[in-house]
Structure formats: structure tokens, C-alpha cells
């Protein structure tokens, strides 16, 4: 490889460090993140078999399929250009069809993850929240369109690796719209969570909402930063593959953010249930030491009712006066859910 570098430089090809080197680093980090994605998907299918077949289980399956294709394609690209064609100048300069596939696979993987967040906002229940999805969906579809056009042009007009510079501006535009979509979706989620937290009067619910707000900020900020760097490198450093290495990591971060959110439900449910149990025990002790009133004391809810209620509060954030005195509000974070024996109601 050290003797091939000067030859490629004379042919007008960027250095190996900024082309194959960036791909190697991206594939290495991407493989580690893909292992985390598979582990999170296994935990999701094991612990949440009752989730909806289309949403969110269908979207999770779609994300896992695209991430697997994304990983296989980039692994083959790394093997082809770093091993099988390592000392073949013609092979190093040729554009293999798997390189063109990366534009399509990456864009569909990111689009599937962003679709999950759109469905999450749609399930909030209040119809006026859904109007905010219009700019996000427009941005998502525009970015996907540019990525698809870039992939098609890569199949049709790109014969050599150095010719990818002709479509790099389309890639940068696609990443730019991806950044805007992340900002819009994160902003809608944060605004909605803040509004519900302001209306809530249950301390444990407010604590869980604070956790969800922090998680939304962190994941939205992380994916936005990675997409922004891919957007920046595709514009500023044209002719190399630094943006490709960054995009490999970015696609894996999108998938892991979705699966981490879904798998965190059990932890938040248990956290709410523990807080609720503590409040119930405190109320029982207080009522036993106080003087008897004219009305008989209401028996505390059973553990099954507490579990159902906390599950509904975390993911449908419905606060019932029969268990916790608060504002009647519903917000679906993953999938609509209701109390046992009671139909869901939309606000």
C-alpha cells in the first residue's frame, strides 16, 4: 500500500488516508455499533412481544434489516478495496456497484429511524401536535429524494471512484436536510414534553418526563452533530471519503437511539412503580395515625393496578384521579396503551 500511494497521487487520486483510511475507521466503529444494535434488537423482541405488529415492531424490523444491509455492503467494500484489489490500480479506481448502493441503503436506514419519531409524535394524541410534523416530513422526503437521485446517478454516470465528486453536492444536501429533520423532530418532542410536565402535578411523573427530555436532547443533538459533520465534509473536503466514514457511524447511531428508547420503557416503568409504592405506603401510614373521618378510607390500589397505571403514565402519560391526582393528559411515546378493561381515549 505504501508503494501504491504515490502512484495514485500522480493519477489525481486523493491520499489513501482520506479515502480508504476513513472507510476503514468508519467500518470498524460501525461494526461495534452494529453489534450493539443487534443486542438491543434482541432485548426488544424478548421483552416487548406485545408491541404492535406494524408500529413499533414493524419499524424496528425495518431498521434492523437496513442496518444489516448497510453493514454487509460496507464490509464488502472494505474487503474489496483493502484486500482483493489492494495492489491493482485499475481495481482501486473503478467504482463497484456496492459503492453506489451505500447512498440508497444509508438514506433508507436513516429515513426509517426518523419515521419512528414521526409516529411517536403522531401518537401523542392531541391533533394540534400533528401539524408540526408537516415541515419535518417535507424535510425528510426532500433529503431522501436527493439521496436516491445521488444513488441512481452513481450507478449510471460514475465509473471511477474519483468521479463521485460529481454527486457529492447531492450527498451534502441530503445530509443537510437530515440535520434539519432531526432538529425539527427533537424540537417538537421537547416542546410537547415540557408542556405535559408543566401540567403534571405528580412528582414521579415529572421526574420521568425530565428523563425523557434529557434523552431527547442528547440523542437529537448527537445524530444532528454527526449528520452536520458529514454534510460539512461532503462540501469542504470534496474528492475524499471522510464524509462516508462519518455517515457509517451516523447511520448506526440513528438505529441505536430508536432501540434504546424502546428498551428503556421497562426501567422507567419500574422507576415510576417504585415511586408510586413509596407514596402509597406513606399515605397508608398517615391515614392510620389520623382520626377517622366520616367517609371510609379508599383502599390502596393493587400492585397490578399500579403496574398498569405506571405503564400508561410512562408511555401514554395518562394520569387518573383514581390513583394519582393530576391533570388528565395522554401522550404516547412508543405505542398507544390504555388501562386494563378501559378503552383508550384521545385528548
N, C-alpha and C positions, 0 to 999 in steps of 0.2 A: 504494500500500500504506500510505503514511503517513496518508492520509485515511480509510482503512478501519479502521485500528486502533482509534480512539476509538469508532466505531460498534459494532464487535464487543465492545468493553469494556462499552458500555451494555447490550448484549444478554446479558451474563453470560458471555461467552466469554473464556478466558484470553488473555494477550497473544500477539502473533504471534511474539515471540522465543522463548517457551517451547513453542509448538506447531509452526508451520511452520518456524520458525528451527531448532529442534532436529532436525526431519526433514531439512532441507536439509543440515545439517552431517553427520548420520548417513549420508545417501545419498552425500555427497561422499567421506567417508572409506571407506564401504563399497565404492564403485566402485573406488577404488585397491586395496583388499584383494581385490576380486573379480578384478582383473587379475592379481594375484599368484597367486590360486587357479587361474586358467586356465593360467598359466605352469607352475605346479607340476604340474598335472594332465597337461600336455603332456610334461613331463620324465618323469613316472611312466610313461605309456603308451609312451614311446620307449625308456626304459632298462630297464624291467621287464616285457617282454611274456610272460615265463614264469610270472608270478604266477597263482595260482588264479583261475578264472573267477568263482566266487562270492565267495570271500574271498582276498585283499582287493580284487581288481579290481572285483567287483560292488558292494561298499560304496563304493568311490571313485567309480564311475559314478553311484550313487545320490546321493552327497553333491554331486557336480558338477551334477546335474540340479536338485536342490533349491536349490542356491546360485544357479543361473541363474534359476530361477523367482522366488526371493527378490529378486534384483537387478532383474528386469524389473518386478515388482509395485511395488517401492518407487520405481523411476524413473517409472512411470506416475502414482503418487500425487503425487510431486513436481511432475510436469508439470501435472497436473490442478489442484491447489490453488494452485500458484505462478504458473501461466501462464494456462491456459484459463479458470479460474474466479476469477482474481485480484481482479476488481472486482465480482463477483457474490456478494452476501451470501448468497442462498439456496444457491448452489452451494458456498460456503465452509462453510456449516453442515451441509450434507447429508452423510450417510455413504455413500460409494461402496462398491460391493461389493469392490473391491480392498483397502480398509482391513480388512474382515473377513477377507480371505484371508491377511493377514500373520500372524495368530495361528497359522493352520494350517501355513503354509509354514515359518515360523521354527521352530516346535516340531518338525516332521518333520526339518528340517535338523540341528538340534542332536541329536535322537534318533539319527539315522543316524551321526553322529560318535561319540556315546557308545557305540553298538553296536559300532563298530570296536574301541574299547578293551576292551569286554567279550569280544569274540572274541580279542583279544590275550592277555588273562588266561587264557581258556579253553585256549589253545594252549600254555600253559606246560608242560603235560604231567602234572604232579602233580595227582592228583584232589582233594587236600585244599585246593588253592588255589581250586577252583571253588565251594566252599561260601561263600566270601566274596563271590561275585557276587550272592547272593540279596538282601541289603539294597540293593545298587546297582541291580539290575533292578527291585526294588519301587519305589525312589525314582524311577527313570527313567519307569516306566509311570505312576506317580501324577502326576508332573509333566506328562507327555504328555496324560493324561486331562483335567487341569484346562485345559490349553491348547486341547484340542479342544472342550471344553464352552464355553470363552470364545469361540472362533471361531464355533461354532454359534449362541450367543446373540447375537453381534454381527450375524449375518445375520438373526436373527428379530426382535429387540427394539430394536436400535439404529437409529434413523432419523436422528439428528443426531450430529455429532461430539462434542458436549458430553455425549451420553448414554453414551459409552464409559466414563464414570466409574462406571457401574453394574457393569461387569465388571472393573474394574481390580484388585479384590481377587483375582479368579481368576488374573489375569496375574501378580500378585505371588507367589501361592502356587506357580505353575508355575516361576517363576524361583528361588524358594526351594528347591524340590526339585531343580532343575538344579544349584544350588550344592552341595547335599548329595551328589548323584551324582558330581560332579567330585571332591569331597574323598574320597569312598569309593574311587573308581577309582584316583585318584592314590596314595592310601594303600596300596592292595593292590599296585600296581606297585612302589612304592618299597620296601615290606617284602620283596617277593619278590626284587628286585634286590639288596638288601642281604644277604639270606640267601645267594644264589648267590655274591656277591662274597666273603663270608666263607669259603665252602667252596672257592673257586677258589685255586689256587696259581700260576697263570700271570700274570706281571705285565702283559702286554699285554691279557689278557682283563679283568683288574681295572681297567685304565685305560679300556677301552671301557665296562665296566659303570658306572664313575663318570660317564662322559659321558652315558649313558642315564639315570642317576639325576638328574643335574642338569637334563637336558632335561625329564624327567617333572615335576620340581618346578616348573620355570619355566612350562611350558605349563599344568599344572594350576592353578598359582597365578594365572596371567594370566586364564584363562577363568573361574575362580571369582570373581575380583575384579570382572570386567565383569558377570557374572551377578548378583553381590551388589548392585552399584550399580543395575542395572535393577530388582531386587527392592525396593531401598530407595526409589528414585524413584517406583515404582508405588504404594507405600504412603504415603509422606510427601507427595509433590507430585502429588496426585490432581487430575485435570482438565486436565493438560497432557501433552505427548508427549515429555518428556525421556527417559522410560524407553524409548520407541520408538526414539529416536535411538541410545541406548546398545545396545539389542538388535540393531540393524542391524550395528554393529561387532562385537558378541559372536558373532553367527552366522558372520561371516567369519573370526573368529579360530579358531573351532572347526574349520572346514574346513582352514584353513592349517596348523593344528597336526597334523592327521592326515596331510596330504600331505607336510609337511616331515619327519615321522618316517619315512615310507616312502621318500622320496628320499634320506635320509641313509644308507641302507644301503651304498651304493657307497663313500662316503667312509670309513665305519667299517671296511668290508671291506679297503679299501686300506691303512688305518692298521694294522690287525691284520697284514696280509700283510707290510708293511714291517718291523714289529717282529719278526715271525717270521723273515724273511730275515736280519735282523741277528743274531738269536740263532743261526740255523743257521750263518752264516759264522763267528761266534765259536767255536762248538763245533767246527767243522771245523779251525780254526787250532789250537785247544787239543789236539785229538786227533792232529794231525800232529806236534806237538812233544813229545808224551808218549811213553813207552815202549810198545812193542807189548804187548798183553795176550793171554791165551790165546784169548779169543773174538774173532773177526774183527769189525771195526767195522761197525755198521749203516749202510748208505748213507743219505745225507740224502734226505728226500722231494723229489719233483719239484715244479716250480712249479705244475703243475696240481693236485697233491695239496694243496699249501699253500693255493691259492686255494679249493678245495672245503672244506678244513678251516676256514679262516678265515671263509668264508661261513656255515658251520654254527655256528661258535662265536658269531658276532655275532648270528645270528637264531635259532639253536637252542641256542646255548651248550652244545654238547656237546664235552667235552674228552677226547680219546682218548690213551691212554698210548703209542700207536704214533707219535704226532707230538709231543704235549706231555704231560708227566707231570702229571696233575692228577686231581681228583675227577671221576668220570663223572656228568655232570649235563646235563640238557637243559632249555632254556627257549626257547619260540618267541615272538619279539617281533612278527613280522609274519605269517609263514606257516610251517607245518612244513616242514622240509627235512632231507635226510639226505645222507650221503656217497654218492659215485657207486658204484653197484654194491652198496650196502648198505641194507637196509630200515630205516626209522625205528623206533626203539624208544621206548616211553613209560616214564617212571620213575613 
